[in-house]
Amino acid sequence: MTAKMLRFVTLGRSMPEKRGAEARREDFDEIYADFAPAQAADQASRCSQCGVPFCQVHCPVHNNIPDWLKLAAEGRLEEAYEVSSSTNNFPEICGRICPQDRLCEGNCVIEQAGHGTVTIGAIEKFITDTAWEKGWVKPVKARQQRRQTVGIVGAGPAGLAAAEELRRQGYQVTIYDRYDRAGGLLIYGIPNFKLEKEVVQRRAALLVAEGVTFKLNFEVGRDASLEGLRRRHDAILIACGVYKARDIQAPGVGLGHIVPALDYLTASNRTSLGDHVPAFAEGMLDARGKNVVVIGGGDTAMDCVRTAVRQGALSVKCLYRRDRANMPGSQREVAHAEEEGVEFVWLAQPEAFVGGEPNRVAAVRAQRIHLGIADATGRQQPRPIEGSHFQIPADLAIKALGFDPEDLPKAMGAPDLEVTRWGSVKLDWKRMATNLDGVFAAGDVVRGASLVVWAIRDGRDAAAAIQRYLVAKEGGRSATAAE
């Protein structure tokens, strides 16, 4: 059946039903219901099928969005899934957590024309969830098995995407990760109300079924050096992400109950997975009954404030030194947080933490800000307003200021590994290669803290580069043997 497209003229944009703020404050379930099939088909039919699909251009993995929207509009969901998954290893994850308002949907042609964007993310989620439900997602077996092996350091989105691509080409792939579950920040950094953990775990199980080997609780530098892994494998991919929390220099920052965002989110996610987390059980990483102040304006800060609401915080405030228009996080996330009762304190920055008893934070002293002249990046620079000090009560202060790479040459026992002045792995982007022969890198450890979809893109690019390297290496061996 051929569906009529370009229905944006007569059919308005709609999302799946969103649970009320009062209901979703009480649990960690995802906030949107699923599309009904007819609603998904109708919304997909709004696509204008434009000649230059800016949604695809602005998608880091360059999804063939107009193609699978048309297939979804026609009810050809299995084909839609095949098209969607051909460019994206985890479409149901991206459908849930990508900031579509800044990427595909924000650049949709009909959005720019004032008709309201196609709900691309919700349809992507619907297609892939349907594929899982119907049993269309099956392990892909390589047509031939190759002797060459690849070791991947990091079981986050970049490492998992690369592993799947390489395994499907027949390479023997082993993923090493310091944590006890695969997924990286997908498991421990992103709350359930955005990404339920079963969604990640079934992808990891699929990789196992495809023949990928996981070695968890394995830390490179402790259980083996990078050089040791190089001796085990024909190629290595470093995809371990960035976990070193940026700190703030202010009086009182060493007081108790001032914690990094990732510590707080990891404790919450581990608890929801059934783990015992002493710092959570003892109350330090539990917001229940507390006045919570989160410092920062990115998506991690939004995860923290919305988690605190669900834990039963007395009050939740987000302190950010710029205004709403200059906030780096998703505007949709800001709107969800406001609906759930989070108060945003714009144009304010912390200058000190005030102690209470016993040696715990009691308040955050802040200062009002105005935005000055734009710098070379085009962003207006925050300038303090003299005499504008004020205090916010805080029983728990969470620092969501971003992440930096660890000292990888030291941590991995690889002093020859070259890094940039920011500490990220130095890369030849054309070859996705480091300065060490046979060692590649991808994801946040190269580009800095970024989006999951960019990590997937990097993982796919790295897998292609590794395959080129291994084919050339095998060819060289064959030629030498012939001589």
C-alpha positions as CSV (number, residue, x, y, z in Angstrom):
1,M,0.0,0.0,0.0
2,T,1.3,3.4,-0.9
3,A,0.7,6.1,1.7
4,K,0.1,9.7,0.8
5,M,3.1,11.7,2.1
6,L,3.5,15.5,2.7
7,R,0.5,15.5,5.0
8,F,2.1,18.2,7.2
9,V,-0.3,20.6,5.5
10,T,-3.4,19.0,7.0
11,L,-2.0,17.0,9.9
12,G,-0.4,18.6,12.9
13,R,2.6,17.3,14.8
14,S,1.9,15.1,17.8
15,M,4.1,13.1,20.2
16,P,3.1,9.9,22.0
17,E,1.2,10.5,25.1
18,K,3.3,11.9,27.9
19,R,2.6,11.0,31.5
20,G,1.6,13.8,33.8
21,A,4.3,15.4,35.8
22,E,2.8,14.4,39.1
23,A,2.7,10.7,38.1
24,R,6.2,10.6,36.7
25,R,7.7,12.3,39.7
26,E,6.9,9.2,41.6
27,D,8.9,6.6,39.6
28,F,11.8,6.2,37.2
29,D,9.8,4.9,34.3
30,E,10.1,6.4,30.8
31,I,7.9,9.4,30.5
32,Y,6.4,8.8,27.0
33,A,4.0,6.0,26.1
34,D,4.5,4.1,22.8
35,F,3.0,5.3,19.6
36,A,-0.1,3.4,18.4
37,P,0.7,2.0,14.9
38,A,-1.9,4.2,13.2
39,Q,-0.5,7.3,15.0
40,A,3.0,6.4,14.1
41,A,2.0,6.0,10.4
42,D,0.2,9.3,10.4
43,Q,3.1,11.2,11.9
44,A,5.5,9.6,9.5
45,S,3.3,10.6,6.6
46,R,3.9,14.3,7.5
47,C,7.4,14.0,6.0
48,S,7.9,16.3,3.0
49,Q,10.3,13.8,1.3
50,C,12.4,16.9,0.4
51,G,15.1,16.7,-2.2
52,V,17.8,17.8,0.3
53,P,16.9,16.1,3.6
54,F,18.5,18.3,6.2
55,C,17.4,15.9,8.9
56,Q,19.8,13.4,7.4
57,V,22.5,15.9,6.9
58,H,22.4,17.0,10.5
59,C,22.3,13.4,11.9
60,P,25.8,12.3,12.9
61,V,25.3,8.8,11.6
62,H,23.4,10.2,8.5
63,N,20.4,8.0,9.0
64,N,18.2,7.6,5.8
65,I,15.4,9.3,7.7
66,P,13.0,10.1,4.8
67,D,13.3,6.5,3.5
68,W,12.3,4.9,6.8
69,L,9.6,7.5,7.5
70,K,8.0,6.6,4.2
71,L,8.2,2.9,4.9
72,A,6.7,3.5,8.3
73,A,3.9,5.5,6.8
74,E,3.1,2.5,4.5
75,G,3.1,0.1,7.4
76,R,6.3,-1.6,6.1
77,L,7.9,-1.6,9.6
78,E,10.3,-4.5,9.1
79,E,11.8,-2.8,6.1
80,A,11.8,0.5,8.0
81,Y,13.9,-1.2,10.7
82,E,16.3,-2.7,8.2
83,V,16.9,0.8,6.7
84,S,17.2,2.4,10.1
85,S,19.6,-0.1,11.5
86,S,21.8,-0.1,8.4
87,T,23.3,3.2,9.5
88,N,22.8,3.1,13.3
89,N,23.7,0.2,15.6
90,F,21.3,1.4,18.4
91,P,18.3,3.2,16.8
92,E,16.0,2.5,19.7
93,I,18.6,4.2,22.1
94,C,19.0,7.2,19.8
95,G,15.3,7.5,19.5
96,R,15.1,7.9,23.2
97,I,18.1,10.0,24.2
98,C,19.3,12.0,21.1
99,P,18.6,15.7,21.4
100,Q,16.5,15.7,18.3
101,D,15.6,19.3,18.8
102,R,19.3,20.2,18.1
103,L,19.8,17.6,15.4
104,C,17.4,16.0,12.9
105,E,14.1,17.5,14.1
106,G,15.6,21.0,14.7
107,N,16.7,21.0,11.0
108,C,13.5,19.5,9.5
109,V,12.4,21.5,6.5
110,I,8.8,21.7,7.6
111,E,9.9,22.8,11.0
112,Q,11.7,25.7,9.4
113,A,8.6,26.4,7.4
114,G,6.5,26.7,10.5
115,H,4.5,23.5,10.3
116,G,6.1,21.7,13.2
117,T,8.8,19.1,12.8
118,V,8.2,15.4,12.0
119,T,8.5,13.5,15.3
120,I,11.5,11.6,14.0
121,G,12.9,10.3,17.4
122,A,9.5,8.9,18.6
123,I,9.0,7.2,15.2
124,E,12.5,5.7,15.3
125,K,11.9,4.4,18.8
126,F,8.5,2.9,17.7
127,I,10.0,1.2,14.6
128,T,12.8,-0.5,16.6
129,D,10.8,-1.4,19.6
130,T,8.3,-3.1,17.2
131,A,11.2,-4.9,15.6
132,W,12.3,-6.3,19.0
133,E,8.7,-7.2,19.9
134,K,8.1,-9.0,16.6
135,G,11.4,-10.9,16.7
136,W,12.9,-9.2,13.7
137,V,16.1,-8.3,15.5
138,K,18.3,-11.4,15.3
139,P,22.0,-12.1,15.7
140,V,23.9,-11.6,12.5
141,K,26.4,-14.3,11.8
142,A,29.5,-13.5,9.8
143,R,29.7,-15.2,6.4
144,Q,33.3,-16.1,7.1
145,Q,35.5,-16.3,10.2
146,R,38.7,-14.4,10.2
147,R,41.7,-15.3,12.4
148,Q,42.6,-11.7,13.2
149,T,41.5,-10.4,16.6
150,V,40.6,-7.0,17.8
151,G,40.6,-5.8,21.5
152,I,38.3,-3.0,22.4
153,V,38.9,-1.0,25.6
154,G,35.5,0.3,26.7
155,A,32.0,-1.1,26.5
156,G,30.2,2.2,25.9
157,P,28.4,3.2,22.7
158,A,31.6,3.7,20.6
159,G,33.1,0.4,21.7
160,L,29.8,-1.6,21.2
161,A,29.1,-0.1,17.8
162,A,32.7,-0.9,16.6
163,A,32.4,-4.4,18.1
164,E,29.2,-5.1,16.2
165,E,30.6,-3.9,12.9
166,L,33.9,-5.8,13.2
167,R,32.2,-9.0,14.4
168,R,29.9,-9.0,11.5
169,Q,32.9,-8.9,9.2
170,G,34.2,-12.1,10.9
171,Y,36.9,-10.7,13.2
172,Q,37.3,-12.1,16.7
173,V,36.4,-9.3,19.0
174,T,37.0,-9.0,22.8
175,I,35.7,-6.0,24.7
176,Y,37.4,-5.0,28.0
177,D,35.6,-2.8,30.5
178,R,36.3,-1.7,34.0
179,Y,32.7,-2.0,35.1
180,D,30.6,-5.0,35.8
181,R,28.0,-4.4,33.1
182,A,28.3,-3.5,29.5
183,G,27.0,-0.1,28.3
184,G,29.2,2.5,29.9
185,L,27.2,5.7,30.6
186,L,24.2,4.1,28.9
187,I,23.9,1.9,32.0
188,Y,25.4,4.0,34.8
189,G,25.1,7.6,33.6
190,I,21.7,8.0,32.0
191,P,18.6,7.6,34.3
192,N,15.9,5.1,33.6
193,F,13.2,7.7,32.8
194,K,15.2,8.5,29.7
195,L,16.6,5.0,28.9
196,E,15.4,1.9,30.7
197,K,18.3,-0.4,31.3
198,E,16.7,-3.5,29.7
199,V,17.0,-1.6,26.4
200,V,20.8,-1.5,26.7
201,Q,21.1,-5.0,28.2
202,R,19.3,-6.7,25.3
203,R,21.7,-5.0,22.9
204,A,24.7,-6.4,24.9
205,A,23.1,-9.8,24.9
206,L,22.7,-9.6,21.1
207,L,26.4,-8.9,20.7
208,V,27.2,-12.0,22.9
209,A,24.9,-14.0,20.6
210,E,26.9,-12.7,17.6
211,G,30.1,-13.9,19.1
212,V,31.6,-10.9,20.8
213,T,33.5,-11.7,24.0
214,F,33.2,-9.4,27.1
215,K,35.8,-9.3,29.8
216,L,34.2,-7.1,32.5
217,N,35.7,-5.8,35.7
218,F,38.9,-5.6,33.6
219,E,40.9,-2.4,33.9
220,V,43.6,-1.7,31.5
221,G,46.6,-0.6,33.5
222,R,45.6,-2.8,36.4
223,D,44.8,-6.2,34.9
224,A,46.9,-5.7,31.8
225,S,48.8,-2.8,30.2
226,L,47.9,-1.4,26.8
227,E,51.1,-3.0,25.5
228,G,50.0,-6.3,26.9
229,L,46.8,-6.1,25.0
230,R,48.7,-5.2,21.8
231,R,50.5,-8.4,22.1
232,R,47.3,-10.3,22.4
233,H,45.5,-8.7,19.5
234,D,46.1,-7.7,15.9
235,A,44.5,-4.3,16.5
236,I,43.3,-2.3,19.5
237,L,40.5,0.3,19.8
238,I,40.5,2.7,22.7
239,A,36.9,3.7,23.4
240,C,36.9,4.2,27.2
241,G,35.1,7.5,27.3
242,V,35.8,10.4,29.7
243,Y,35.0,10.0,33.3
244,K,37.2,12.6,35.2
245,A,34.8,15.1,36.6
246,R,35.6,18.8,36.2
247,D,35.8,20.5,39.6
248,I,35.0,24.0,40.9
249,Q,37.5,26.1,42.8
250,A,35.6,27.8,45.6
251,P,35.8,28.1,49.4
252,G,34.1,25.2,51.1
253,V,34.2,22.9,48.1
254,G,35.6,20.1,50.4
255,L,32.5,20.0,52.6
256,G,30.5,16.8,52.9
257,H,27.5,16.2,50.6
258,I,29.1,18.1,47.7
259,V,29.4,15.4,45.1
260,P,30.3,14.9,41.4
261,A,27.3,14.3,39.1
262,L,28.5,10.9,37.8
263,D,28.9,9.6,41.4
264,Y,25.3,10.7,42.1
265,L,23.8,9.2,38.9
266,T,25.8,6.0,39.1
267,A,24.6,5.4,42.7
268,S,21.0,6.0,41.6
269,N,21.3,3.7,38.6
270,R,23.1,1.0,40.5
271,T,20.4,1.1,43.2
272,S,17.7,0.7,40.5
273,L,19.6,-2.3,39.1
274,G,19.5,-4.0,42.6
275,D,23.0,-3.2,43.7
276,H,23.8,-2.2,47.2
277,V,25.5,1.2,47.2
278,P,26.7,2.2,50.7
279,A,26.9,5.9,50.0
280,F,23.3,5.8,48.8
281,A,22.1,3.7,51.7
282,E,23.8,6.0,54.2
283,G,22.1,9.1,52.6
284,M,25.0,10.9,51.1
285,L,24.0,10.2,47.5
286,D,20.2,10.1,48.1
287,A,18.3,13.3,47.7
288,R,15.3,12.2,49.7
289,G,14.2,15.0,52.1
290,K,17.0,17.3,51.1
291,N,17.3,20.8,49.5
292,V,19.3,20.0,46.3
293,V,21.3,22.4,44.2
294,V,22.7,21.2,40.9
295,I,25.5,23.4,39.4
296,G,25.7,23.2,35.6
297,G,23.5,23.6,32.5
298,G,24.1,20.5,30.3
299,D,22.2,17.3,29.8
300,T,24.0,15.7,32.8
301,A,22.7,18.5,35.0
302,M,19.2,17.8,33.7
303,D,19.6,14.1,34.6
304,C,20.6,15.1,38.1
305,V,17.8,17.5,38.8
306,R,15.1,15.1,37.5
307,T,16.6,12.2,39.4
308,A,16.5,14.3,42.6
309,V,12.9,15.0,42.1
310,R,12.1,11.3,41.8
311,Q,14.1,10.5,44.9
312,G,11.8,12.8,46.9
313,A,14.0,15.9,47.4
314,L,12.4,18.7,49.4
315,S,13.4,21.2,46.7
316,V,15.6,21.1,43.6
317,K,17.3,24.1,42.0
318,C,19.6,24.3,39.0
319,L,22.2,27.0,39.2
320,Y,23.5,28.1,35.8
321,R,25.7,31.1,34.9
322,R,24.1,31.8,31.5
323,D,20.5,32.3,30.5
324,R,18.1,29.7,29.0
325,A,18.9,30.6,25.4
326,N,22.6,29.9,26.0
327,M,22.1,26.6,27.8
328,P,24.0,23.7,26.2
329,G,21.5,21.0,27.3
330,S,18.4,20.0,25.4
331,Q,15.5,22.5,25.7
332,R,13.1,19.6,25.9
333,E,14.9,18.3,29.0
334,V,14.6,21.8,30.5
335,A,10.9,21.8,29.8
336,H,10.4,18.4,31.3
337,A,12.4,19.4,34.4
338,E,10.3,22.6,34.9
339,E,7.1,20.5,34.6
340,E,8.4,18.2,37.3
341,G,9.0,21.1,39.7
342,V,12.7,22.0,39.2
343,E,13.5,25.7,39.7
344,F,16.1,27.2,37.4
345,V,18.3,30.0,38.8
346,W,19.6,31.6,35.6
347,L,22.5,34.0,35.3
348,A,24.0,33.0,38.6
349,Q,27.3,31.2,39.6
350,P,28.5,29.7,42.8
351,E,31.3,31.5,44.7
352,A,31.4,29.5,47.9
353,F,29.8,26.7,49.8
354,V,28.6,27.4,53.3
355,G,29.1,24.7,56.0
356,G,26.8,23.5,58.6
357,E,27.0,20.7,61.1
358,P,28.7,18.2,61.1
359,N,31.1,19.5,58.4
360,R,28.4,19.3,55.7
361,V,27.2,21.8,53.2
362,A,24.3,23.9,54.3
363,A,24.0,26.5,51.5
364,V,25.5,27.7,48.2
365,R,26.6,31.3,48.1
366,A,26.1,32.6,44.6
367,Q,26.5,35.8,42.6
368,R,24.3,37.3,39.9
369,I,25.8,37.4,36.4
370,H,25.3,39.5,33.2
371,L,26.4,38.3,29.8
372,G,29.1,40.5,28.3
373,I,30.8,40.6,24.9
374,A,31.0,37.5,22.8
375,D,34.4,35.7,22.6
376,A,35.9,34.0,19.6
377,T,33.4,31.2,19.8
378,G,30.5,33.5,19.6
379,R,29.3,32.9,23.1
380,Q,28.7,35.9,25.4
381,Q,31.0,35.7,28.4
382,P,29.5,35.7,31.9
383,R,30.5,38.7,34.1
384,P,29.7,38.9,37.8
385,I,27.5,41.8,39.0
386,E,29.2,43.5,42.0
387,G,27.2,43.3,45.3
388,S,24.7,40.8,44.0
389,H,25.5,37.9,46.4
390,F,22.8,35.6,47.7
391,Q,22.5,32.2,49.3
392,I,20.5,29.1,48.4
393,P,19.9,26.4,51.1
394,A,21.6,23.1,50.1
395,D,21.8,19.8,52.0
396,L,23.2,18.2,48.8
397,A,25.2,20.1,46.1
398,I,25.9,18.3,42.8
399,K,28.6,19.4,40.5
400,A,27.6,18.8,36.9
401,L,30.4,20.8,35.2
402,G,31.4,18.3,32.5
403,F,34.1,15.6,32.1
404,D,37.7,15.5,31.0
405,P,39.9,12.5,30.0
406,E,41.9,10.7,32.6
407,D,45.7,10.6,32.2
408,L,45.5,7.7,29.8
409,P,49.3,7.2,29.2
410,K,49.8,6.8,32.9
411,A,46.5,4.9,33.6
412,M,47.1,2.4,30.8
413,G,50.8,2.0,31.3
414,A,51.4,3.4,27.8
415,P,53.8,6.4,28.1
416,D,54.3,6.6,24.4
417,L,50.6,7.1,23.6
418,E,50.2,10.7,22.4
419,V,47.5,12.9,23.8
420,T,46.4,16.5,23.0
421,R,46.9,19.4,25.4
422,W,43.4,18.7,26.7
423,G,44.3,15.1,27.5
424,S,42.2,13.4,24.8
425,V,43.8,10.8,22.6
426,K,45.6,12.4,19.6
427,L,44.2,11.0,16.4
428,D,44.8,10.9,12.7
429,W,41.1,11.3,11.9
430,K,41.5,10.0,8.3
431,R,42.7,6.7,9.7
432,M,41.1,6.9,13.2
433,A,44.6,5.9,14.3
434,T,46.8,6.9,17.2
435,N,50.6,7.3,17.0
436,L,50.9,3.6,18.0
437,D,50.8,1.1,15.2
438,G,47.6,-0.9,15.3
439,V,46.0,1.2,18.0
440,F,42.9,3.2,17.1
441,A,40.6,5.4,19.2
442,A,36.9,6.6,19.0
443,G,34.3,8.4,21.0
444,D,34.5,10.8,23.9
445,V,38.1,9.8,24.6
446,V,39.0,11.5,21.3
447,R,36.4,14.3,20.9
448,G,35.7,15.1,24.6
449,A,32.4,14.6,26.3
450,S,29.8,14.5,23.6
451,L,26.6,12.8,22.4
452,V,25.9,9.1,22.2
453,V,25.1,9.3,18.5
454,W,28.6,10.8,17.9
455,A,30.2,7.9,19.8
456,I,28.2,5.5,17.6
457,R,29.4,7.3,14.5
458,D,33.0,7.2,15.7
459,G,32.8,3.6,16.5
460,R,31.5,2.7,13.0
461,D,34.2,4.8,11.4
462,A,36.9,3.2,13.6
463,A,35.6,-0.3,12.7
464,A,36.0,0.5,9.0
465,A,39.5,1.9,9.6
466,I,40.5,-1.1,11.6
467,Q,39.2,-3.4,8.8
468,R,41.3,-1.5,6.2
469,Y,44.3,-1.8,8.5
470,L,43.8,-5.6,9.0
471,V,43.2,-6.3,5.4
472,A,46.4,-4.5,4.5
473,K,48.3,-6.3,7.3
474,E,47.0,-9.7,6.2
475,G,47.9,-8.9,2.6
476,G,51.4,-8.0,3.6
477,R,51.8,-11.3,5.4
478,S,50.5,-13.2,2.4
479,A,52.9,-11.4,0.1
480,T,55.8,-12.2,2.5
481,A,54.8,-15.8,2.7
482,A,54.7,-16.1,-1.1
483,E,58.2,-14.7,-1.4
